């Protein structure tokens, strides 16, 4: 068995002042398909991670836009058994500890 095949995709979802937010997706296909999705916000002046949250793997339907960042507010959606969950958080340019 060879090394795991991996595909990584990063998409900038927005920027405000000194903070940039990126949606990351990493797909591995060996031994089984797995998807790791996150939204990460970084202070570009200090390189500090100011927000880092796991996102669910894509399901049967993935909306065109599931993460947005504007005016210092990050919003993202995820499906749940009870319906669509919308999370909105203020992101400030200071480091966070996971």
NORQUI-V740579 format. One line per field, one symbol per residue. phi: phi as a letter, one per 40 degrees, with the letter a starting at -180 (. if undefined). burial: 1 if it has 16 or more other ideal C-beta (glycine too) atoms within 10 Angstrom, else 0. A space follows every 10 residues. Layout:
phi: ???
burial: ???
This chain:
phi: .ccccbbbbb bcbiaafbbb bbcbabbbbb cbcbbbbabb bbcccbgccb aabcbcccbc bbcdbbbaba fgbbbabacb cchcbbbbbc bbcbcbbc
burial: 0000000000 0011010011 1110101000 0000001111 1110000001 1000100000 0000011110 0001111010 0000000000 10100000
